[in-house]
Amino acid sequence: MARKKHIKTYKYSCSITEETYTTTQEAPHPDDLMSISAYYQLNPEEDDRPAHILKGLGIEAEDDSATPVLKQ
């Protein structure tokens, strides 16, 4: 009979968006963790996500011509 291996999990939350995350590794500095959406809220000039991703998230892109969109 096979034994089930117990995996220890850690729960962290973003202080800005209050999103909760579960990981299998302990973070060395859990107070410094933030979600991706919180990072882009703090650094909008670094938001290089494609226009179709922004549209799916409900965020309007500033310049649609600058971001290439693949058509199928």
C-alpha positions as CSV (number, residue, x, y, z in Angstrom):
1,M,0.0,0.0,0.0
2,A,1.4,3.4,-1.0
3,R,1.9,6.1,1.6
4,K,0.7,9.6,1.0
5,K,3.3,12.2,1.4
6,H,2.3,15.3,3.4
7,I,3.3,18.5,1.7
8,K,3.6,21.6,3.9
9,T,1.9,24.7,2.5
10,Y,2.2,28.4,3.4
11,K,-0.4,31.0,3.0
12,Y,0.5,34.6,2.2
13,S,-1.6,37.7,1.4
14,C,-0.9,40.8,-0.6
15,S,-1.2,43.9,1.7
16,I,-2.5,46.1,-1.2
17,T,-5.1,43.9,-2.9
18,E,-5.7,41.5,0.0
19,E,-5.4,38.5,-2.4
20,T,-4.4,35.3,-0.7
21,Y,-1.8,32.8,-2.1
22,T,-0.8,29.3,-1.1
23,T,2.7,28.1,-1.8
24,T,4.8,25.0,-1.0
25,Q,7.9,27.0,-0.1
26,E,8.4,29.4,2.7
27,A,9.1,33.0,1.7
28,P,12.2,34.6,3.2
29,H,10.5,38.0,3.5
30,P,6.7,37.5,3.5
31,D,6.1,41.2,4.2
32,D,7.6,42.1,0.9
33,L,5.3,39.9,-1.2
34,M,2.8,41.5,-3.5
35,S,0.5,40.3,-6.2
36,I,1.1,41.0,-9.9
37,S,-1.9,43.3,-10.1
38,A,-0.6,45.3,-7.2
39,Y,2.8,45.6,-8.8
40,Y,1.3,47.0,-12.0
41,Q,-0.8,49.4,-9.9
42,L,2.3,50.8,-8.3
43,N,4.4,50.8,-11.6
44,P,2.0,51.5,-14.5
45,E,4.9,52.5,-16.8
46,E,6.2,49.0,-16.6
47,D,2.9,47.4,-17.7
48,D,4.0,45.6,-20.9
49,R,1.1,43.1,-21.1
50,P,-0.5,42.6,-24.5
51,A,-3.7,44.5,-25.3
52,H,-5.9,41.3,-25.3
53,I,-4.7,40.5,-21.8
54,L,-5.5,44.0,-20.6
55,K,-8.9,43.8,-22.3
56,G,-9.7,40.5,-20.5
57,L,-8.8,42.0,-17.2
58,G,-11.0,45.1,-17.8
59,I,-8.1,47.5,-18.1
60,E,-8.0,49.9,-21.1
61,A,-4.6,50.1,-22.9
62,E,-3.4,53.6,-23.4
63,D,-2.1,53.0,-27.0
64,D,-3.4,50.0,-28.8
65,S,-1.1,50.5,-31.8
66,A,2.0,50.2,-29.7
67,T,1.1,46.7,-28.6
68,P,1.1,44.0,-31.2
69,V,-1.9,41.7,-31.3
70,L,-1.7,38.3,-33.0
71,K,-4.6,37.5,-35.2
72,Q,-5.5,33.9,-35.9
